[in-house]
Amino acid sequence: MNTLSDPEFLARPAPLRPRLHRCGARMVGSALEAEDLVQDAYVKALRVDVAQDPIANAEAWMFRVVHNLALDHLRRRGVRAVEDGDEEA
């Protein structure tokens, strides 16, 4: 079973975690920032009420969460660069 309601999915993050980390690192350009993204994704997964919002494909959902977190991170970084007067942004 590959759903967020499956307790084993969140208990065994090791197989998926390196792939999530690579995805985040490629997007934000930093392994350290990607680690934060992956941790935030797992926190979101723990907070999901699967009884109310069932998620059939947890792996795809986790990648979408990391992707969206990376986009948010890049947007915030871009806004900060503009606020600081960085012309390259």
PDB file of N, CA, C and O in Angstrom:
ATOM      1  N   MET A   1       0.850  -1.180   0.000  1.00  0.00           N
ATOM      2  CA  MET A   1       0.000   0.000   0.000  1.00  0.00           C
ATOM      3  C   MET A   1       0.891   1.237   0.000  1.00  0.00           C
ATOM      4  O   MET A   1       1.921   1.259   0.674  1.00  0.00           O
ATOM      5  N   ASN A   2       0.504   2.263  -0.748  1.00  0.00           N
ATOM      6  CA  ASN A   2       1.308   3.468  -0.892  1.00  0.00           C
ATOM      7  C   ASN A   2       0.448   4.696  -0.624  1.00  0.00           C
ATOM      8  O   ASN A   2       0.324   5.572  -1.479  1.00  0.00           O
ATOM      9  N   THR A   3      -0.141   4.758   0.558  1.00  0.00           N
ATOM     10  CA  THR A   3      -0.971   5.899   0.921  1.00  0.00           C
ATOM     11  C   THR A   3      -0.463   6.509   2.208  1.00  0.00           C
ATOM     12  O   THR A   3       0.250   5.865   2.977  1.00  0.00           O
ATOM     13  N   LEU A   4      -0.836   7.759   2.437  1.00  0.00           N
ATOM     14  CA  LEU A   4      -0.424   8.416   3.668  1.00  0.00           C
ATOM     15  C   LEU A   4      -1.118   7.816   4.878  1.00  0.00           C
ATOM     16  O   LEU A   4      -0.653   8.000   6.003  1.00  0.00           O
ATOM     17  N   SER A   5      -2.222   7.100   4.677  1.00  0.00           N
ATOM     18  CA  SER A   5      -2.881   6.465   5.819  1.00  0.00           C
ATOM     19  C   SER A   5      -2.140   5.211   6.255  1.00  0.00           C
ATOM     20  O   SER A   5      -2.380   4.698   7.347  1.00  0.00           O
ATOM     21  N   ASP A   6      -1.256   4.720   5.423  1.00  0.00           N
ATOM     22  CA  ASP A   6      -0.454   3.546   5.751  1.00  0.00           C
ATOM     23  C   ASP A   6       0.645   3.971   6.726  1.00  0.00           C
ATOM     24  O   ASP A   6       1.545   4.719   6.344  1.00  0.00           O
ATOM     25  N   PRO A   7       0.587   3.507   7.978  1.00  0.00           N
ATOM     26  CA  PRO A   7       1.601   3.944   8.947  1.00  0.00           C
ATOM     27  C   PRO A   7       3.017   3.557   8.541  1.00  0.00           C
ATOM     28  O   PRO A   7       3.976   4.227   8.925  1.00  0.00           O
ATOM     29  N   GLU A   8       3.156   2.497   7.780  1.00  0.00           N
ATOM     30  CA  GLU A   8       4.495   2.079   7.361  1.00  0.00           C
ATOM     31  C   GLU A   8       5.124   3.053   6.372  1.00  0.00           C
ATOM     32  O   GLU A   8       6.350   3.151   6.306  1.00  0.00           O
ATOM     33  N   PHE A   9       4.308   3.780   5.597  1.00  0.00           N
ATOM     34  CA  PHE A   9       4.860   4.716   4.619  1.00  0.00           C
ATOM     35  C   PHE A   9       5.674   5.810   5.313  1.00  0.00           C
ATOM     36  O   PHE A   9       6.805   6.089   4.916  1.00  0.00           O
ATOM     37  N   LEU A  10       5.104   6.426   6.342  1.00  0.00           N
ATOM     38  CA  LEU A  10       5.817   7.493   7.044  1.00  0.00           C
ATOM     39  C   LEU A  10       6.868   6.941   7.996  1.00  0.00           C
ATOM     40  O   LEU A  10       7.819   7.642   8.338  1.00  0.00           O
ATOM     41  N   ALA A  11       6.711   5.718   8.419  1.00  0.00           N
ATOM     42  CA  ALA A  11       7.691   5.119   9.323  1.00  0.00           C
ATOM     43  C   ALA A  11       8.957   4.716   8.587  1.00  0.00           C
ATOM     44  O   ALA A  11      10.018   4.600   9.200  1.00  0.00           O
ATOM     45  N   ARG A  12       8.860   4.500   7.281  1.00  0.00           N
ATOM     46  CA  ARG A  12      10.022   4.076   6.487  1.00  0.00           C
ATOM     47  C   ARG A  12      10.310   5.085   5.380  1.00  0.00           C
ATOM     48  O   ARG A  12      10.125   4.763   4.206  1.00  0.00           O
ATOM     49  N   PRO A  13      10.759   6.297   5.713  1.00  0.00           N
ATOM     50  CA  PRO A  13      10.985   7.305   4.678  1.00  0.00           C
ATOM     51  C   PRO A  13      12.281   7.121   3.899  1.00  0.00           C
ATOM     52  O   PRO A  13      12.499   7.806   2.899  1.00  0.00           O
ATOM     53  N   ALA A  14      13.132   6.224   4.332  1.00  0.00           N
ATOM     54  CA  ALA A  14      14.468   6.098   3.735  1.00  0.00           C
ATOM     55  C   ALA A  14      14.465   5.886   2.226  1.00  0.00           C
ATOM     56  O   ALA A  14      15.236   6.559   1.542  1.00  0.00           O
ATOM     57  N   PRO A  15      13.650   4.995   1.657  1.00  0.00           N
ATOM     58  CA  PRO A  15      13.727   4.784   0.209  1.00  0.00           C
ATOM     59  C   PRO A  15      13.344   6.015  -0.616  1.00  0.00           C
ATOM     60  O   PRO A  15      13.903   6.232  -1.691  1.00  0.00           O
ATOM     61  N   LEU A  16      12.414   6.809  -0.134  1.00  0.00           N
ATOM     62  CA  LEU A  16      11.935   7.968  -0.892  1.00  0.00           C
ATOM     63  C   LEU A  16      12.746   9.225  -0.596  1.00  0.00           C
ATOM     64  O   LEU A  16      12.872  10.093  -1.460  1.00  0.00           O
ATOM     65  N   ARG A  17      13.279   9.333   0.574  1.00  0.00           N
ATOM     66  CA  ARG A  17      13.953  10.562   1.013  1.00  0.00           C
ATOM     67  C   ARG A  17      15.100  11.010   0.096  1.00  0.00           C
ATOM     68  O   ARG A  17      15.165  12.199  -0.216  1.00  0.00           O
ATOM     69  N   PRO A  18      16.003  10.139  -0.353  1.00  0.00           N
ATOM     70  CA  PRO A  18      17.080  10.614  -1.235  1.00  0.00           C
ATOM     71  C   PRO A  18      16.559  11.195  -2.550  1.00  0.00           C
ATOM     72  O   PRO A  18      17.104  12.173  -3.060  1.00  0.00           O
ATOM     73  N   ARG A  19      15.516  10.599  -3.086  1.00  0.00           N
ATOM     74  CA  ARG A  19      14.948  11.115  -4.339  1.00  0.00           C
ATOM     75  C   ARG A  19      14.280  12.466  -4.117  1.00  0.00           C
ATOM     76  O   ARG A  19      14.396  13.363  -4.952  1.00  0.00           O
ATOM     77  N   LEU A  20      13.579  12.614  -2.989  1.00  0.00           N
ATOM     78  CA  LEU A  20      12.969  13.905  -2.662  1.00  0.00           C
ATOM     79  C   LEU A  20      14.051  14.962  -2.471  1.00  0.00           C
ATOM     80  O   LEU A  20      13.901  16.101  -2.914  1.00  0.00           O
ATOM     81  N   HIS A  21      15.137  14.581  -1.811  1.00  0.00           N
ATOM     82  CA  HIS A  21      16.235  15.512  -1.565  1.00  0.00           C
ATOM     83  C   HIS A  21      16.873  15.961  -2.876  1.00  0.00           C
ATOM     84  O   HIS A  21      17.141  17.149  -3.060  1.00  0.00           O
ATOM     85  N   ARG A  22      17.118  15.020  -3.788  1.00  0.00           N
ATOM     86  CA  ARG A  22      17.703  15.388  -5.092  1.00  0.00           C
ATOM     87  C   ARG A  22      16.791  16.341  -5.853  1.00  0.00           C
ATOM     88  O   ARG A  22      17.250  17.314  -6.451  1.00  0.00           O
ATOM     89  N   CYS A  23      15.510  16.053  -5.823  1.00  0.00           N
ATOM     90  CA  CYS A  23      14.536  16.903  -6.510  1.00  0.00           C
ATOM     91  C   CYS A  23      14.588  18.322  -5.943  1.00  0.00           C
ATOM     92  O   CYS A  23      14.653  19.295  -6.695  1.00  0.00           O
ATOM     93  N   GLY A  24      14.560  18.435  -4.621  1.00  0.00           N
ATOM     94  CA  GLY A  24      14.606  19.755  -3.988  1.00  0.00           C
ATOM     95  C   GLY A  24      15.927  20.459  -4.228  1.00  0.00           C
ATOM     96  O   GLY A  24      15.951  21.666  -4.472  1.00  0.00           O
ATOM     97  N   ALA A  25      17.032  19.718  -4.162  1.00  0.00           N
ATOM     98  CA  ALA A  25      18.351  20.324  -4.370  1.00  0.00           C
ATOM     99  C   ALA A  25      18.499  20.856  -5.784  1.00  0.00           C
ATOM    100  O   ALA A  25      19.076  21.924  -5.990  1.00  0.00           O
ATOM    101  N   ARG A  26      17.985  20.122  -6.755  1.00  0.00           N
ATOM    102  CA  ARG A  26      18.051  20.599  -8.140  1.00  0.00           C
ATOM    103  C   ARG A  26      17.249  21.883  -8.309  1.00  0.00           C
ATOM    104  O   ARG A  26      17.650  22.778  -9.053  1.00  0.00           O
ATOM    105  N   MET A  27      16.140  21.969  -7.631  1.00  0.00           N
ATOM    106  CA  MET A  27      15.291  23.144  -7.795  1.00  0.00           C
ATOM    107  C   MET A  27      15.853  24.380  -7.109  1.00  0.00           C
ATOM    108  O   MET A  27      15.837  25.468  -7.684  1.00  0.00           O
ATOM    109  N   VAL A  28      16.353  24.222  -5.876  1.00  0.00           N
ATOM    110  CA  VAL A  28      16.803  25.399  -5.128  1.00  0.00           C
ATOM    111  C   VAL A  28      18.306  25.624  -5.207  1.00  0.00           C
ATOM    112  O   VAL A  28      18.791  26.692  -4.834  1.00  0.00           O
ATOM    113  N   GLY A  29      19.049  24.629  -5.688  1.00  0.00           N
ATOM    114  CA  GLY A  29      20.482  24.796  -5.870  1.00  0.00           C
ATOM    115  C   GLY A  29      21.299  24.657  -4.601  1.00  0.00           C
ATOM    116  O   GLY A  29      22.448  25.098  -4.552  1.00  0.00           O
ATOM    117  N   SER A  30      20.727  24.054  -3.579  1.00  0.00           N
ATOM    118  CA  SER A  30      21.452  23.907  -2.325  1.00  0.00           C
ATOM    119  C   SER A  30      21.000  22.635  -1.619  1.00  0.00           C
ATOM    120  O   SER A  30      19.805  22.414  -1.423  1.00  0.00           O
ATOM    121  N   ALA A  31      21.959  21.807  -1.242  1.00  0.00           N
ATOM    122  CA  ALA A  31      21.638  20.574  -0.529  1.00  0.00           C
ATOM    123  C   ALA A  31      21.092  20.869   0.861  1.00  0.00           C
ATOM    124  O   ALA A  31      20.204  20.166   1.344  1.00  0.00           O
ATOM    125  N   LEU A  32      21.619  21.903   1.504  1.00  0.00           N
ATOM    126  CA  LEU A  32      21.143  22.247   2.846  1.00  0.00           C
ATOM    127  C   LEU A  32      19.703  22.736   2.814  1.00  0.00           C
ATOM    128  O   LEU A  32      18.888  22.340   3.648  1.00  0.00           O
ATOM    129  N   GLU A  33      19.393  23.591   1.859  1.00  0.00           N
ATOM    130  CA  GLU A  33      18.020  24.089   1.749  1.00  0.00           C
ATOM    131  C   GLU A  33      17.069  22.969   1.333  1.00  0.00           C
ATOM    132  O   GLU A  33      15.911  22.953   1.753  1.00  0.00           O
ATOM    133  N   ALA A  34      17.544  22.040   0.519  1.00  0.00           N
ATOM    134  CA  ALA A  34      16.719  20.907   0.104  1.00  0.00           C
ATOM    135  C   ALA A  34      16.377  20.027   1.298  1.00  0.00           C
ATOM    136  O   ALA A  34      15.272  19.490   1.373  1.00  0.00           O
ATOM    137  N   GLU A  35      17.309  19.874   2.229  1.00  0.00           N
ATOM    138  CA  GLU A  35      17.027  19.085   3.431  1.00  0.00           C
ATOM    139  C   GLU A  35      15.876  19.703   4.214  1.00  0.00           C
ATOM    140  O   GLU A  35      15.012  18.989   4.723  1.00  0.00           O
ATOM    141  N   ASP A  36      15.864  21.023   4.311  1.00  0.00           N
ATOM    142  CA  ASP A  36      14.752  21.701   4.987  1.00  0.00           C
ATOM    143  C   ASP A  36      13.437  21.456   4.261  1.00  0.00           C
ATOM    144  O   ASP A  36      12.403  21.246   4.895  1.00  0.00           O
ATOM    145  N   LEU A  37      13.474  21.483   2.938  1.00  0.00           N
ATOM    146  CA  LEU A  37      12.262  21.241   2.158  1.00  0.00           C
ATOM    147  C   LEU A  37      11.715  19.841   2.411  1.00  0.00           C
ATOM    148  O   LEU A  37      10.510  19.664   2.592  1.00  0.00           O
ATOM    149  N   VAL A  38      12.591  18.860   2.422  1.00  0.00           N
ATOM    150  CA  VAL A  38      12.162  17.475   2.632  1.00  0.00           C
ATOM    151  C   VAL A  38      11.595  17.308   4.037  1.00  0.00           C
ATOM    152  O   VAL A  38      10.578  16.639   4.222  1.00  0.00           O
ATOM    153  N   GLN A  39      12.236  17.902   5.009  1.00  0.00           N
ATOM    154  CA  GLN A  39      11.714  17.816   6.368  1.00  0.00           C
ATOM    155  C   GLN A  39      10.340  18.463   6.461  1.00  0.00           C
ATOM    156  O   GLN A  39       9.438  17.921   7.099  1.00  0.00           O
ATOM    157  N   ASP A  40      10.178  19.622   5.826  1.00  0.00           N
ATOM    158  CA  ASP A  40       8.872  20.290   5.817  1.00  0.00           C
ATOM    159  C   ASP A  40       7.813  19.434   5.126  1.00  0.00           C
ATOM    160  O   ASP A  40       6.658  19.412   5.553  1.00  0.00           O
ATOM    161  N   ALA A  41       8.196  18.737   4.074  1.00  0.00           N
ATOM    162  CA  ALA A  41       7.255  17.858   3.373  1.00  0.00           C
ATOM    163  C   ALA A  41       6.784  16.733   4.278  1.00  0.00           C
ATOM    164  O   ALA A  41       5.600  16.397   4.288  1.00  0.00           O
ATOM    165  N   TYR A  42       7.704  16.146   5.040  1.00  0.00           N
ATOM    166  CA  TYR A  42       7.312  15.078   5.964  1.00  0.00           C
ATOM    167  C   TYR A  42       6.440  15.613   7.095  1.00  0.00           C
ATOM    168  O   TYR A  42       5.544  14.910   7.564  1.00  0.00           O
ATOM    169  N   VAL A  43       6.684  16.836   7.537  1.00  0.00           N
ATOM    170  CA  VAL A  43       5.820  17.444   8.557  1.00  0.00           C
ATOM    171  C   VAL A  43       4.413  17.623   7.981  1.00  0.00           C
ATOM    172  O   VAL A  43       3.425  17.334   8.656  1.00  0.00           O
ATOM    173  N   LYS A  44       4.321  18.093   6.749  1.00  0.00           N
ATOM    174  CA  LYS A  44       3.004  18.231   6.108  1.00  0.00           C
ATOM    175  C   LYS A  44       2.311  16.882   5.991  1.00  0.00           C
ATOM    176  O   LYS A  44       1.101  16.785   6.195  1.00  0.00           O
ATOM    177  N   ALA A  45       3.057  15.857   5.669  1.00  0.00           N
ATOM    178  CA  ALA A  45       2.468  14.522   5.542  1.00  0.00           C
ATOM    179  C   ALA A  45       1.908  14.041   6.872  1.00  0.00           C
ATOM    180  O   ALA A  45       0.863  13.392   6.915  1.00  0.00           O
ATOM    181  N   LEU A  46       2.596  14.357   7.942  1.00  0.00           N
ATOM    182  CA  LEU A  46       2.113  13.946   9.263  1.00  0.00           C
ATOM    183  C   LEU A  46       0.852  14.694   9.675  1.00  0.00           C
ATOM    184  O   LEU A  46       0.063  14.192  10.476  1.00  0.00           O
ATOM    185  N   ARG A  47       0.659  15.886   9.131  1.00  0.00           N
ATOM    186  CA  ARG A  47      -0.494  16.711   9.495  1.00  0.00           C
ATOM    187  C   ARG A  47      -1.728  16.462   8.629  1.00  0.00           C
ATOM    188  O   ARG A  47      -2.811  16.951   8.951  1.00  0.00           O
ATOM    189  N   VAL A  48      -1.584  15.722   7.556  1.00  0.00           N
ATOM    190  CA  VAL A  48      -2.711  15.489   6.659  1.00  0.00           C
ATOM    191  C   VAL A  48      -3.740  14.593   7.334  1.00  0.00           C
ATOM    192  O   VAL A  48      -3.399  13.573   7.934  1.00  0.00           O
ATOM    193  N   ASP A  49      -4.991  14.985   7.228  1.00  0.00           N
ATOM    194  CA  ASP A  49      -6.092  14.165   7.737  1.00  0.00           C
ATOM    195  C   ASP A  49      -6.568  13.286   6.586  1.00  0.00           C
ATOM    196  O   ASP A  49      -7.411  13.691   5.786  1.00  0.00           O
ATOM    197  N   VAL A  50      -6.012  12.070   6.516  1.00  0.00           N
ATOM    198  CA  VAL A  50      -6.324  11.189   5.387  1.00  0.00           C
ATOM    199  C   VAL A  50      -7.763  10.694   5.426  1.00  0.00           C
ATOM    200  O   VAL A  50      -8.285  10.239   4.408  1.00  0.00           O
ATOM    201  N   ALA A  51      -8.402  10.774   6.568  1.00  0.00           N
ATOM    202  CA  ALA A  51      -9.815  10.397   6.624  1.00  0.00           C
ATOM    203  C   ALA A  51     -10.656  11.411   5.862  1.00  0.00           C
ATOM    204  O   ALA A  51     -11.642  11.050   5.219  1.00  0.00           O
ATOM    205  N   GLN A  52     -10.272  12.665   5.932  1.00  0.00           N
ATOM    206  CA  GLN A  52     -11.014  13.724   5.249  1.00  0.00           C
ATOM    207  C   GLN A  52     -10.516  13.939   3.823  1.00  0.00           C
ATOM    208  O   GLN A  52     -11.320  14.156   2.917  1.00  0.00           O
ATOM    209  N   ASP A  53      -9.211  13.883   3.614  1.00  0.00           N
ATOM    210  CA  ASP A  53      -8.599  14.096   2.296  1.00  0.00           C
ATOM    211  C   ASP A  53      -7.755  12.887   1.928  1.00  0.00           C
ATOM    212  O   ASP A  53      -6.542  12.907   2.138  1.00  0.00           O
ATOM    213  N   PRO A  54      -8.354  11.838   1.388  1.00  0.00           N
ATOM    214  CA  PRO A  54      -7.574  10.636   1.059  1.00  0.00           C
ATOM    215  C   PRO A  54      -6.550  10.918  -0.040  1.00  0.00           C
ATOM    216  O   PRO A  54      -6.833  11.635  -1.000  1.00  0.00           O
ATOM    217  N   ILE A  55      -5.376  10.350   0.115  1.00  0.00           N
ATOM    218  CA  ILE A  55      -4.293  10.494  -0.865  1.00  0.00           C
ATOM    219  C   ILE A  55      -3.918   9.091  -1.313  1.00  0.00           C
ATOM    220  O   ILE A  55      -3.362   8.304  -0.546  1.00  0.00           O
ATOM    221  N   ALA A  56      -4.229   8.794  -2.560  1.00  0.00           N
ATOM    222  CA  ALA A  56      -4.019   7.441  -3.078  1.00  0.00           C
ATOM    223  C   ALA A  56      -2.544   7.151  -3.364  1.00  0.00           C
ATOM    224  O   ALA A  56      -2.059   6.056  -3.077  1.00  0.00           O
ATOM    225  N   ASN A  57      -1.830   8.130  -3.928  1.00  0.00           N
ATOM    226  CA  ASN A  57      -0.432   7.916  -4.293  1.00  0.00           C
ATOM    227  C   ASN A  57       0.442   8.839  -3.451  1.00  0.00           C
ATOM    228  O   ASN A  57       0.699   9.984  -3.822  1.00  0.00           O
ATOM    229  N   ALA A  58       0.886   8.326  -2.326  1.00  0.00           N
ATOM    230  CA  ALA A  58       1.653   9.135  -1.382  1.00  0.00           C
ATOM    231  C   ALA A  58       2.982   9.599  -1.967  1.00  0.00           C
ATOM    232  O   ALA A  58       3.430  10.709  -1.682  1.00  0.00           O
ATOM    233  N   GLU A  59       3.608   8.768  -2.773  1.00  0.00           N
ATOM    234  CA  GLU A  59       4.893   9.145  -3.365  1.00  0.00           C
ATOM    235  C   GLU A  59       4.733  10.357  -4.278  1.00  0.00           C
ATOM    236  O   GLU A  59       5.509  11.307  -4.181  1.00  0.00           O
ATOM    237  N   ALA A  60       3.759  10.336  -5.142  1.00  0.00           N
ATOM    238  CA  ALA A  60       3.512  11.474  -6.029  1.00  0.00           C
ATOM    239  C   ALA A  60       3.143  12.713  -5.222  1.00  0.00           C
ATOM    240  O   ALA A  60       3.559  13.824  -5.550  1.00  0.00           O
ATOM    241  N   TRP A  61       2.360  12.513  -4.165  1.00  0.00           N
ATOM    242  CA  TRP A  61       1.958  13.626  -3.321  1.00  0.00           C
ATOM    243  C   TRP A  61       3.176  14.264  -2.661  1.00  0.00           C
ATOM    244  O   TRP A  61       3.285  15.489  -2.606  1.00  0.00           O
ATOM    245  N   MET A  62       4.096  13.432  -2.157  1.00  0.00           N
ATOM    246  CA  MET A  62       5.298  13.950  -1.505  1.00  0.00           C
ATOM    247  C   MET A  62       6.166  14.744  -2.486  1.00  0.00           C
ATOM    248  O   MET A  62       6.708  15.790  -2.128  1.00  0.00           O
ATOM    249  N   PHE A  63       6.298  14.251  -3.716  1.00  0.00           N
ATOM    250  CA  PHE A  63       7.075  14.995  -4.712  1.00  0.00           C
ATOM    251  C   PHE A  63       6.403  16.328  -5.037  1.00  0.00           C
ATOM    252  O   PHE A  63       7.085  17.336  -5.222  1.00  0.00           O
ATOM    253  N   ARG A  64       5.085  16.338  -5.106  1.00  0.00           N
ATOM    254  CA  ARG A  64       4.370  17.587  -5.385  1.00  0.00           C
ATOM    255  C   ARG A  64       4.576  18.572  -4.236  1.00  0.00           C
ATOM    256  O   ARG A  64       4.753  19.767  -4.471  1.00  0.00           O
ATOM    257  N   VAL A  65       4.555  18.083  -3.008  1.00  0.00           N
ATOM    258  CA  VAL A  65       4.769  18.958  -1.848  1.00  0.00           C
ATOM    259  C   VAL A  65       6.174  19.545  -1.880  1.00  0.00           C
ATOM    260  O   VAL A  65       6.340  20.748  -1.679  1.00  0.00           O
ATOM    261  N   VAL A  66       7.188  18.722  -2.128  1.00  0.00           N
ATOM    262  CA  VAL A  66       8.568  19.227  -2.205  1.00  0.00           C
ATOM    263  C   VAL A  66       8.692  20.242  -3.340  1.00  0.00           C
ATOM    264  O   VAL A  66       9.326  21.285  -3.176  1.00  0.00           O
ATOM    265  N   HIS A  67       8.094  19.940  -4.479  1.00  0.00           N
ATOM    266  CA  HIS A  67       8.129  20.850  -5.625  1.00  0.00           C
ATOM    267  C   HIS A  67       7.509  22.206  -5.256  1.00  0.00           C
ATOM    268  O   HIS A  67       8.090  23.256  -5.533  1.00  0.00           O
ATOM    269  N   ASN A  68       6.335  22.175  -4.634  1.00  0.00           N
ATOM    270  CA  ASN A  68       5.662  23.419  -4.264  1.00  0.00           C
ATOM    271  C   ASN A  68       6.429  24.183  -3.189  1.00  0.00           C
ATOM    272  O   ASN A  68       6.498  25.411  -3.234  1.00  0.00           O
ATOM    273  N   LEU A  69       7.004  23.469  -2.226  1.00  0.00           N
ATOM    274  CA  LEU A  69       7.819  24.132  -1.215  1.00  0.00           C
ATOM    275  C   LEU A  69       9.050  24.787  -1.844  1.00  0.00           C
ATOM    276  O   LEU A  69       9.446  25.882  -1.445  1.00  0.00           O
ATOM    277  N   ALA A  70       9.647  24.120  -2.818  1.00  0.00           N
ATOM    278  CA  ALA A  70      10.815  24.690  -3.506  1.00  0.00           C
ATOM    279  C   ALA A  70      10.424  25.945  -4.278  1.00  0.00           C
ATOM    280  O   ALA A  70      11.154  26.936  -4.259  1.00  0.00           O
ATOM    281  N   LEU A  71       9.289  25.912  -4.950  1.00  0.00           N
ATOM    282  CA  LEU A  71       8.833  27.104  -5.671  1.00  0.00           C
ATOM    283  C   LEU A  71       8.588  28.264  -4.709  1.00  0.00           C
ATOM    284  O   LEU A  71       8.972  29.399  -4.990  1.00  0.00           O
ATOM    285  N   ASP A  72       7.954  27.979  -3.586  1.00  0.00           N
ATOM    286  CA  ASP A  72       7.732  29.023  -2.577  1.00  0.00           C
ATOM    287  C   ASP A  72       9.056  29.578  -2.073  1.00  0.00           C
ATOM    288  O   ASP A  72       9.202  30.788  -1.897  1.00  0.00           O
ATOM    289  N   HIS A  73      10.007  28.703  -1.843  1.00  0.00           N
ATOM    290  CA  HIS A  73      11.331  29.119  -1.378  1.00  0.00           C
ATOM    291  C   HIS A  73      12.002  30.033  -2.408  1.00  0.00           C
ATOM    292  O   HIS A  73      12.570  31.066  -2.055  1.00  0.00           O
ATOM    293  N   LEU A  74      11.932  29.647  -3.667  1.00  0.00           N
ATOM    294  CA  LEU A  74      12.548  30.454  -4.726  1.00  0.00           C
ATOM    295  C   LEU A  74      11.854  31.801  -4.864  1.00  0.00           C
ATOM    296  O   LEU A  74      12.514  32.812  -5.106  1.00  0.00           O
ATOM    297  N   ARG A  75      10.549  31.831  -4.715  1.00  0.00           N
ATOM    298  CA  ARG A  75       9.826  33.106  -4.783  1.00  0.00           C
ATOM    299  C   ARG A  75      10.244  34.021  -3.645  1.00  0.00           C
ATOM    300  O   ARG A  75      10.497  35.208  -3.856  1.00  0.00           O
ATOM    301  N   ARG A  76      10.319  33.467  -2.432  1.00  0.00           N
ATOM    302  CA  ARG A  76      10.736  34.284  -1.282  1.00  0.00           C
ATOM    303  C   ARG A  76      12.160  34.801  -1.471  1.00  0.00           C
ATOM    304  O   ARG A  76      12.458  35.954  -1.161  1.00  0.00           O
ATOM    305  N   ARG A  77      13.032  33.938  -1.982  1.00  0.00           N
ATOM    306  CA  ARG A  77      14.419  34.345  -2.206  1.00  0.00           C
ATOM    307  C   ARG A  77      14.469  35.452  -3.249  1.00  0.00           C
ATOM    308  O   ARG A  77      15.253  36.391  -3.111  1.00  0.00           O
ATOM    309  N   GLY A  78      13.644  35.359  -4.295  1.00  0.00           N
ATOM    310  CA  GLY A  78      13.598  36.394  -5.321  1.00  0.00           C
ATOM    311  C   GLY A  78      13.084  37.712  -4.788  1.00  0.00           C
ATOM    312  O   GLY A  78      13.593  38.774  -5.146  1.00  0.00           O
ATOM    313  N   VAL A  79      12.082  37.650  -3.939  1.00  0.00           N
ATOM    314  CA  VAL A  79      11.523  38.869  -3.350  1.00  0.00           C
ATOM    315  C   VAL A  79      12.554  39.525  -2.449  1.00  0.00           C
ATOM    316  O   VAL A  79      12.708  40.746  -2.470  1.00  0.00           O
ATOM    317  N   ARG A  80      13.269  38.721  -1.651  1.00  0.00           N
ATOM    318  CA  ARG A  80      14.304  39.277  -0.779  1.00  0.00           C
ATOM    319  C   ARG A  80      15.415  39.924  -1.595  1.00  0.00           C
ATOM    320  O   ARG A  80      15.941  40.970  -1.214  1.00  0.00           O
ATOM    321  N   ALA A  81      15.773  39.304  -2.721  1.00  0.00           N
ATOM    322  CA  ALA A  81      16.845  39.863  -3.551  1.00  0.00           C
ATOM    323  C   ALA A  81      16.418  41.217  -4.119  1.00  0.00           C
ATOM    324  O   ALA A  81      17.229  42.141  -4.182  1.00  0.00           O
ATOM    325  N   VAL A  82      15.175  41.344  -4.526  1.00  0.00           N
ATOM    326  CA  VAL A  82      14.689  42.607  -5.062  1.00  0.00           C
ATOM    327  C   VAL A  82      14.624  43.656  -3.952  1.00  0.00           C
ATOM    328  O   VAL A  82      14.997  44.809  -4.168  1.00  0.00           O
ATOM    329  N   GLU A  83      14.157  43.268  -2.777  1.00  0.00           N
ATOM    330  CA  GLU A  83      14.089  44.187  -1.652  1.00  0.00           C
ATOM    331  C   GLU A  83      15.471  44.676  -1.243  1.00  0.00           C
ATOM    332  O   GLU A  83      15.625  45.822  -0.820  1.00  0.00           O
ATOM    333  N   ASP A  84      16.474  43.817  -1.365  1.00  0.00           N
ATOM    334  CA  ASP A  84      17.847  44.195  -1.003  1.00  0.00           C
ATOM    335  C   ASP A  84      18.522  45.000  -2.097  1.00  0.00           C
ATOM    336  O   ASP A  84      19.649  45.458  -1.906  1.00  0.00           O
ATOM    337  N   GLY A  85      17.869  45.188  -3.243  1.00  0.00           N
ATOM    338  CA  GLY A  85      18.437  45.973  -4.317  1.00  0.00           C
ATOM    339  C   GLY A  85      19.351  45.184  -5.224  1.00  0.00           C
ATOM    340  O   GLY A  85      20.166  45.774  -5.933  1.00  0.00           O
ATOM    341  N   ASP A  86      19.242  43.871  -5.226  1.00  0.00           N
ATOM    342  CA  ASP A  86      20.058  43.037  -6.079  1.00  0.00           C
ATOM    343  C   ASP A  86      19.505  43.111  -7.498  1.00  0.00           C
ATOM    344  O   ASP A  86      18.401  42.633  -7.758  1.00  0.00           O
ATOM    345  N   GLU A  87      20.261  43.706  -8.415  1.00  0.00           N
ATOM    346  CA  GLU A  87      19.782  43.910  -9.775  1.00  0.00           C
ATOM    347  C   GLU A  87      19.753  42.630 -10.592  1.00  0.00           C
ATOM    348  O   GLU A  87      19.058  42.568 -11.606  1.00  0.00           O
ATOM    349  N   GLU A  88      20.495  41.600 -10.173  1.00  0.00           N
ATOM    350  CA  GLU A  88      20.515  40.353 -10.920  1.00  0.00           C
ATOM    351  C   GLU A  88      19.207  39.573 -10.763  1.00  0.00           C
ATOM    352  O   GLU A  88      18.882  38.728 -11.597  1.00  0.00           O
ATOM    353  N   ALA A  89      18.468  39.855  -9.707  1.00  0.00           N
ATOM    354  CA  ALA A  89      17.214  39.135  -9.475  1.00  0.00           C
ATOM    355  C   ALA A  89      16.231  39.499 -10.526  1.00  0.00           C
ATOM    356  O   ALA A  89      15.104  39.002 -10.517  1.00  0.00           O
TER     357      ALA A  89
END
